[in-house]
Amino acid sequence: MGAFEIIGGKKLKGEITPQGAKNEALQVINAVLLTDQEVIINNIPDIIDVNKLIDLLKTLGVKIKKIGKGSYSFLADEVDVDTMTSEEFKRKGASLRGSIMVVGPLLARFGKGYIPKPGGDKIGRRRLDTHFIGFQNLGAEFDYNPDTNFYKAHSPKGLKGTFMLLDEASVTGTANIVMAAVLAKGETTIYNAACEPYIQQLCEMLNSMGANISGLGSNKIIINGVEKLGGCSHTILPDMIEIGSFIGLAAMTQSEITIKNVSYEKLGMIPNVFKKLGIKLERIGDDIFIPSQENYEIESFIDGSIMTISDAPWPGFTPDLLSIILVTATQARGSVLIHQKMFESRLFFVDKLIDMGAQIILCDPHRATVIGLNRKTSLKGITMTSPDIRAGVSLLIAALSAEGKSTVLNIEQIDRGYENIEERLLNLGAQIKRIN
């Protein structure tokens, strides 16, 4: 098991460029299964989860060629759908949550899609009902074997467009249903659809392949099915979770950092939520500049009550950044209530921050109150284990700001979502070393 050894308490300085968006990559890479024509995707992040998905598609017979840094050519002209029942496919699919999104495109194009119960972060219940209820609404038959944890969807008579109201605005559920519906007969309306920039990107990519999708950016997506899709070239957005992580890093370490090429218009309320913590940031073209700040103060509501920051479906604040907000608040002036509504186990890493000297009250699995130290007391370095991707990077940020040496174990979790993170931090002046 790998680890990072960090000497904290150092101010960083320089420029850093965010990787391609992990969550978008896991969607658009699956979309190549919808066509027998070549699809080129640029700005793919070199991270464990994405590389696992690429390897899974190879198992299905997709021809994949790397044509440059972050750029790949995909050709799914000879997909072997029978491979879905193989032990190799089951093993690889079970190790990756994004594998669930192979089902929609395979169901649409070949009439069947199978997948084992996927893995991923252990951050609470992450049910798949929305995906399969959506497929059933389109006319598919669904079967789940609890003994083997194997999901199967069939459409022997083909998929047909319909109206559906999703029980939750699931991002991966919306993506999966959209990919299934683009080749269905007739019109499909998905209401209460997720409308994240990544969903918009997927729909724009599908339209460039010949799909007919409208309502992009809203929670009502209308899809008129087509008979066939062609190839395209698509570029993935910069990762907004990395961008938010770097803003938190700059604030915690009193660093002067410029985050390059952020696609600012796609960041939604992320910059403003960090401003609520008192963090100064400036938009310069398509870059974000964060000056070195000795102190930053959490705002209060107009009536003087304690600031609450919570997650919500887009355009609300993304749950993937609440861990970063929480750790950043530990050195602010003032207090904030962090309310993680979507995942009941995502705040359980705060015990490590408390061991480092942070003042945090874990109210229940969903809520934590952070009492900022205002830098009067530095966090102290400890040995800790990364429980999931986002908590792992939050602990890494805490370690970089802490006095003394910290060791972060189980960094495979961080590698799942952050490309070559230690080298990029070293370029900013961090003292970090990977040990095996």
C-alpha positions as CSV (number, residue, x, y, z in Angstrom):
1,M,0.0,0.0,0.0
2,G,1.5,3.3,-1.1
3,A,1.8,6.4,1.1
4,F,2.7,10.1,0.9
5,E,5.2,11.5,3.3
6,I,4.7,15.3,3.7
7,I,6.6,18.0,5.5
8,G,4.0,20.7,6.0
9,G,3.8,24.4,6.9
10,K,5.4,25.6,3.7
11,K,4.0,28.4,1.5
12,L,3.6,27.4,-2.1
13,K,3.8,29.5,-5.2
14,G,3.3,29.1,-8.9
15,E,0.9,27.9,-11.6
16,I,-1.1,24.7,-11.7
17,T,-3.3,23.3,-14.5
18,P,-6.3,21.1,-13.6
19,Q,-6.6,17.7,-15.3
20,G,-9.5,16.7,-17.4
21,A,-12.7,16.1,-15.5
22,K,-12.9,12.6,-14.1
23,N,-16.7,12.5,-13.9
24,E,-17.1,13.6,-17.5
25,A,-14.5,11.1,-18.7
26,L,-16.3,8.2,-17.2
27,Q,-19.5,9.2,-19.1
28,V,-18.1,10.2,-22.5
29,I,-15.7,7.2,-22.8
30,N,-18.7,4.8,-22.4
31,A,-20.5,6.7,-25.2
32,V,-18.0,5.4,-27.8
33,L,-19.9,2.1,-27.5
34,L,-22.9,3.7,-29.4
35,T,-21.2,3.8,-32.8
36,D,-19.0,1.7,-35.1
37,Q,-17.2,4.8,-36.2
38,E,-14.0,6.3,-34.7
39,V,-14.4,8.6,-31.7
40,I,-11.5,10.8,-30.6
41,I,-11.6,12.1,-27.0
42,N,-9.1,14.7,-25.7
43,N,-8.0,15.8,-22.2
44,I,-8.6,12.4,-20.7
45,P,-7.1,12.3,-17.2
46,D,-4.4,9.7,-16.5
47,I,-6.0,8.3,-13.3
48,I,-6.8,4.9,-12.0
49,D,-10.6,5.0,-12.4
50,V,-10.4,6.2,-16.0
51,N,-7.7,3.8,-16.9
52,K,-9.7,0.9,-15.5
53,L,-12.7,1.9,-17.7
54,I,-10.5,2.1,-20.8
55,D,-9.2,-1.4,-19.9
56,L,-12.8,-2.6,-19.5
57,L,-13.7,-1.4,-23.0
58,K,-10.7,-3.2,-24.4
59,T,-12.1,-6.4,-22.8
60,L,-15.3,-5.8,-24.9
61,G,-13.2,-5.6,-28.0
62,V,-13.0,-1.8,-28.4
63,K,-9.9,-0.8,-30.4
64,I,-8.2,1.9,-28.4
65,K,-5.1,3.9,-29.4
66,K,-3.3,6.7,-27.6
67,I,-2.6,9.5,-30.0
68,G,-1.1,12.1,-27.6
69,K,-1.1,13.1,-24.0
70,G,-4.6,12.7,-22.8
71,S,-5.9,12.0,-26.4
72,Y,-7.3,8.6,-27.4
73,S,-8.9,7.1,-30.5
74,F,-11.8,4.7,-29.8
75,L,-13.3,2.3,-32.4
76,A,-16.1,0.0,-31.3
77,D,-16.8,-1.7,-34.6
78,E,-16.3,-5.2,-33.4
79,V,-17.7,-5.3,-29.9
80,D,-18.0,-8.8,-28.4
81,V,-21.1,-8.6,-26.2
82,D,-20.8,-12.2,-25.1
83,T,-17.7,-11.1,-23.1
84,M,-20.0,-9.5,-20.6
85,T,-20.6,-12.9,-19.0
86,S,-16.9,-13.7,-18.7
87,E,-15.1,-13.8,-15.4
88,E,-12.6,-11.2,-16.6
89,F,-15.4,-8.7,-17.4
90,K,-17.1,-9.4,-14.1
91,R,-13.9,-8.9,-12.2
92,K,-12.9,-5.7,-13.9
93,G,-16.4,-4.2,-13.8
94,A,-16.8,-4.9,-10.1
95,S,-13.8,-2.7,-9.3
96,L,-15.1,0.5,-10.8
97,R,-18.3,2.4,-10.1
98,G,-18.2,4.1,-13.6
99,S,-18.6,0.6,-15.2
100,I,-22.4,0.9,-14.6
101,M,-22.5,3.3,-17.6
102,V,-21.6,0.7,-20.1
103,V,-25.1,-0.7,-19.7
104,G,-27.0,2.1,-21.4
105,P,-25.0,2.2,-24.6
106,L,-24.8,-1.6,-24.9
107,L,-28.5,-1.9,-24.3
108,A,-29.3,0.7,-27.0
109,R,-27.0,-0.7,-29.7
110,F,-27.0,-4.4,-29.0
111,G,-30.2,-5.0,-27.0
112,K,-28.5,-6.2,-23.8
113,G,-26.2,-4.8,-21.2
114,Y,-24.8,-6.7,-18.1
115,I,-22.6,-5.5,-15.3
116,P,-21.6,-6.8,-11.8
117,K,-22.4,-4.7,-8.8
118,P,-19.8,-1.9,-9.2
119,G,-17.3,-0.7,-6.7
120,G,-16.0,2.8,-6.0
121,D,-15.9,5.0,-2.9
122,K,-17.4,3.6,0.4
123,I,-19.2,6.8,1.2
124,G,-22.7,5.4,2.0
125,R,-25.5,4.0,0.0
126,R,-25.2,4.7,-3.8
127,R,-28.2,2.8,-5.2
128,L,-28.6,2.0,-8.9
129,D,-32.4,2.0,-9.0
130,T,-32.7,5.2,-11.1
131,H,-30.6,3.6,-13.9
132,F,-32.6,0.4,-14.2
133,I,-36.1,2.0,-13.7
134,G,-35.1,4.3,-16.6
135,F,-34.2,1.4,-18.8
136,Q,-37.5,-0.3,-17.9
137,N,-39.4,2.9,-18.8
138,L,-37.8,2.6,-22.2
139,G,-39.1,-1.0,-22.6
140,A,-36.1,-3.0,-21.3
141,E,-36.4,-6.1,-19.0
142,F,-34.4,-6.1,-15.9
143,D,-33.0,-9.0,-13.9
144,Y,-30.8,-8.9,-10.8
145,N,-29.2,-12.0,-9.2
146,P,-28.5,-11.3,-5.5
147,D,-26.3,-14.4,-5.2
148,T,-23.9,-13.2,-7.9
149,N,-24.5,-9.5,-7.6
150,F,-25.0,-9.4,-11.4
151,Y,-27.3,-6.9,-13.1
152,K,-28.8,-7.7,-16.6
153,A,-30.9,-5.5,-18.9
154,H,-32.5,-6.8,-22.1
155,S,-34.5,-5.2,-24.8
156,P,-35.6,-8.0,-27.1
157,K,-38.2,-5.8,-28.8
158,G,-36.1,-2.7,-28.9
159,L,-36.2,0.5,-26.8
160,K,-39.1,2.9,-27.3
161,G,-39.2,6.6,-26.3
162,T,-41.4,7.6,-23.4
163,F,-41.9,10.2,-20.7
164,M,-40.2,9.6,-17.3
165,L,-39.8,11.4,-14.1
166,L,-36.6,10.4,-12.3
167,D,-37.0,9.7,-8.6
168,E,-33.7,11.5,-8.1
169,A,-31.5,13.8,-10.2
170,S,-28.8,11.2,-10.5
171,V,-25.8,12.3,-12.7
172,T,-24.7,8.8,-13.7
173,G,-28.4,7.7,-13.9
174,T,-29.2,10.6,-16.3
175,A,-26.1,9.9,-18.4
176,N,-27.0,6.2,-18.7
177,I,-30.6,6.8,-19.6
178,V,-29.7,9.4,-22.2
179,M,-27.2,7.1,-23.8
180,A,-29.9,4.4,-24.0
181,A,-32.5,6.7,-25.3
182,V,-30.5,8.2,-28.2
183,L,-31.1,5.1,-30.3
184,A,-34.7,4.4,-29.1
185,K,-37.7,4.8,-31.4
186,G,-39.6,8.0,-30.9
187,E,-39.3,10.8,-28.3
188,T,-38.0,10.4,-24.8
189,T,-38.5,13.1,-22.2
190,I,-36.5,12.9,-19.0
191,Y,-37.8,15.2,-16.2
192,N,-35.8,15.8,-13.0
193,A,-32.7,15.1,-15.0
194,A,-29.3,16.0,-13.7
195,C,-28.0,19.1,-15.5
196,E,-24.3,19.2,-14.4
197,P,-21.9,20.6,-17.0
198,Y,-20.7,17.0,-17.5
199,I,-24.2,15.9,-18.6
200,Q,-24.3,19.0,-20.9
201,Q,-20.9,17.9,-22.3
202,L,-22.1,14.3,-22.9
203,C,-25.3,15.6,-24.7
204,E,-23.2,17.9,-26.9
205,M,-20.9,15.1,-27.8
206,L,-23.8,12.8,-28.7
207,N,-25.4,15.6,-30.8
208,S,-22.1,15.9,-32.7
209,M,-22.4,12.2,-33.3
210,G,-25.8,12.7,-34.9
211,A,-28.2,12.4,-31.8
212,N,-31.1,14.8,-31.4
213,I,-31.1,16.0,-27.8
214,S,-32.5,19.3,-26.6
215,G,-33.0,20.9,-23.1
216,L,-29.2,20.9,-22.3
217,G,-28.5,22.7,-19.1
218,S,-32.1,22.2,-17.8
219,N,-33.7,19.4,-15.8
220,K,-35.9,18.5,-18.7
221,I,-34.1,16.7,-21.5
222,I,-35.9,15.7,-24.7
223,I,-34.4,13.1,-26.9
224,N,-35.7,12.2,-30.4
225,G,-34.2,8.8,-31.2
226,V,-32.1,8.2,-34.3
227,E,-31.2,5.0,-36.2
228,K,-27.4,5.4,-36.1
229,L,-24.7,7.5,-34.6
230,G,-21.4,8.4,-36.2
231,G,-17.9,9.4,-35.0
232,C,-16.8,12.7,-33.5
233,S,-14.0,14.5,-31.7
234,H,-14.6,15.7,-28.2
235,T,-12.6,17.6,-25.5
236,I,-13.3,17.0,-21.8
237,L,-13.7,20.0,-19.5
238,P,-11.1,20.8,-16.8
239,D,-12.0,19.1,-13.5
240,M,-14.0,21.4,-11.3
241,I,-13.2,19.3,-8.2
242,E,-9.5,19.7,-8.7
243,I,-10.0,23.4,-9.2
244,G,-11.9,23.7,-5.9
245,S,-9.2,21.5,-4.2
246,F,-6.4,23.9,-5.4
247,I,-8.4,26.9,-4.1
248,G,-8.6,25.3,-0.7
249,L,-4.9,24.3,-0.8
250,A,-3.9,27.9,-1.5
251,A,-5.9,29.2,1.4
252,M,-4.8,26.6,3.9
253,T,-1.1,27.1,3.1
254,Q,-1.2,30.9,2.7
255,S,0.1,30.4,-0.9
256,E,-0.1,32.5,-4.0
257,I,-1.3,30.2,-6.8
258,T,-2.7,30.7,-10.3
259,I,-5.0,27.9,-11.5
260,K,-4.8,27.9,-15.3
261,N,-7.6,27.3,-17.9
262,V,-10.5,26.6,-15.6
263,S,-13.5,27.1,-18.0
264,Y,-14.7,29.6,-15.4
265,E,-18.2,29.8,-16.9
266,K,-18.8,26.1,-16.1
267,L,-17.8,26.4,-12.4
268,G,-21.3,27.5,-11.2
269,M,-21.3,28.6,-7.6
270,I,-18.0,27.0,-6.6
271,P,-15.9,30.3,-6.6
272,N,-18.6,32.0,-4.6
273,V,-18.8,29.3,-1.9
274,F,-15.1,29.6,-1.3
275,K,-15.6,33.4,-1.1
276,K,-18.1,32.7,1.8
277,L,-15.1,31.4,3.7
278,G,-13.4,34.7,3.2
279,I,-11.0,33.4,0.5
280,K,-10.0,36.0,-2.0
281,L,-9.8,34.9,-5.6
282,E,-9.6,36.8,-8.8
283,R,-10.6,35.8,-12.3
284,I,-8.0,36.7,-14.9
285,G,-9.2,35.7,-18.3
286,D,-9.9,32.0,-17.9
287,D,-7.5,31.6,-14.9
288,I,-8.1,31.9,-11.2
289,F,-5.5,33.8,-9.1
290,I,-5.5,33.2,-5.3
291,P,-3.3,35.6,-3.4
292,S,-1.5,34.7,-0.2
293,Q,-3.8,35.4,2.7
294,E,-2.7,35.5,6.3
295,N,-6.3,35.2,7.5
296,Y,-9.7,34.6,6.0
297,E,-13.0,35.0,7.8
298,I,-16.2,33.0,7.3
299,E,-19.3,35.1,6.5
300,S,-22.4,35.0,8.6
301,F,-26.0,35.1,7.3
302,I,-27.7,38.5,7.3
303,D,-29.4,37.8,10.6
304,G,-26.1,36.9,12.2
305,S,-26.7,33.2,12.3
306,I,-23.9,30.7,11.6
307,M,-23.0,30.1,8.0
308,T,-24.3,26.7,6.6
309,I,-22.8,25.2,3.5
310,S,-24.5,22.2,2.0
311,D,-24.5,20.1,-1.1
312,A,-27.3,19.9,-3.7
313,P,-27.9,18.8,-7.3
314,W,-26.5,21.2,-9.9
315,P,-26.7,24.2,-10.0
316,G,-26.3,23.6,-6.2
317,F,-22.9,23.0,-4.7
318,T,-21.3,19.8,-5.6
319,P,-21.0,17.2,-2.8
320,D,-17.5,16.3,-4.0
321,L,-16.1,19.6,-2.7
322,L,-17.7,19.6,0.8
323,S,-14.7,17.7,2.2
324,I,-12.4,20.4,0.8
325,I,-14.6,23.2,2.2
326,L,-14.6,21.5,5.6
327,V,-10.8,21.2,5.9
328,T,-10.3,24.7,4.6
329,A,-12.6,26.1,7.3
330,T,-10.5,24.6,10.0
331,Q,-8.0,27.6,9.8
332,A,-10.6,30.3,9.1
333,R,-11.9,32.9,11.5
334,G,-15.4,32.0,12.5
335,S,-17.6,28.9,12.4
336,V,-19.5,27.0,9.7
337,L,-22.0,24.1,9.6
338,I,-21.2,21.6,6.9
339,H,-24.3,19.6,5.8
340,Q,-23.5,16.6,3.6
341,K,-27.0,15.6,2.5
342,M,-26.3,13.1,-0.2
343,F,-23.8,10.5,1.4
344,E,-24.0,9.5,5.0
345,S,-20.4,8.3,5.4
346,R,-18.5,11.1,3.7
347,L,-17.8,13.0,6.9
348,F,-16.3,10.2,8.8
349,F,-12.7,11.3,8.0
350,V,-13.0,14.3,10.4
351,D,-11.6,12.2,13.3
352,K,-8.2,12.5,11.5
353,L,-8.5,16.3,11.4
354,I,-9.5,16.3,15.1
355,D,-6.3,14.3,15.8
356,M,-4.4,17.0,14.0
357,G,-5.8,19.6,16.3
358,A,-8.8,20.9,14.3
359,Q,-11.9,21.9,16.3
360,I,-14.8,20.0,14.7
361,I,-18.0,18.7,16.2
362,L,-19.5,15.8,14.2
363,C,-23.2,16.3,14.9
364,D,-24.4,13.2,13.1
365,P,-23.4,11.3,9.9
366,H,-24.5,14.2,7.7
367,R,-23.5,17.3,9.7
368,A,-20.3,18.7,11.2
369,T,-19.7,22.1,12.8
370,V,-16.2,23.5,12.2
371,I,-14.8,26.1,14.7
372,G,-12.0,27.9,12.8
373,L,-8.6,28.2,14.5
374,N,-7.8,31.4,12.7
375,R,-4.2,30.2,12.5
376,K,-3.7,30.7,16.3
377,T,-2.9,27.0,16.5
378,S,-1.4,25.1,13.6
379,L,-2.5,21.6,12.7
380,K,0.1,19.1,13.6
381,G,1.4,16.3,11.4
382,I,0.2,12.7,12.1
383,T,-0.1,9.4,10.3
384,M,-3.6,8.9,8.7
385,T,-5.4,6.7,6.1
386,S,-7.3,8.0,3.1
387,P,-10.8,6.5,3.2
388,D,-12.0,7.8,-0.3
389,I,-10.9,10.1,-3.1
390,R,-12.2,13.4,-1.8
391,A,-11.4,12.8,1.9
392,G,-7.9,11.7,0.8
393,V,-7.2,15.0,-0.9
394,S,-8.7,16.9,2.0
395,L,-6.2,15.1,4.4
396,L,-3.4,15.8,1.9
397,I,-4.3,19.5,2.0
398,A,-4.4,19.4,5.8
399,A,-1.0,17.7,5.9
400,L,0.5,20.4,3.6
401,S,-0.6,23.1,6.0
402,A,0.3,21.3,9.2
403,E,3.5,21.7,11.2
404,G,5.8,18.7,11.0
405,K,5.7,15.4,9.2
406,S,2.5,13.7,8.1
407,T,2.1,10.3,6.4
408,V,-1.0,9.7,4.3
409,L,-1.7,6.0,3.8
410,N,-3.9,4.2,1.2
411,I,-3.0,6.9,-1.5
412,E,-4.4,4.6,-4.2
413,Q,-7.7,6.3,-3.3
414,I,-6.2,9.6,-4.2
415,D,-4.6,8.2,-7.4
416,R,-8.1,7.1,-8.5
417,G,-9.1,10.7,-9.0
418,Y,-6.0,12.9,-9.2
419,E,-3.4,12.7,-11.9
420,N,0.3,12.8,-10.9
421,I,-0.6,14.9,-7.9
422,E,2.7,14.8,-6.1
423,E,4.7,16.0,-9.1
424,R,2.3,19.0,-9.6
425,L,2.6,19.8,-5.9
426,L,6.4,19.6,-6.0
427,N,6.3,22.1,-8.9
428,L,4.6,24.5,-6.5
429,G,7.3,24.0,-3.8
430,A,5.6,21.4,-1.7
431,Q,7.7,18.9,0.2
432,I,6.0,15.6,-0.6
433,K,7.4,12.2,-1.3
434,R,5.7,9.0,-2.5
435,I,6.8,5.9,-0.6
436,N,5.9,2.3,-1.4
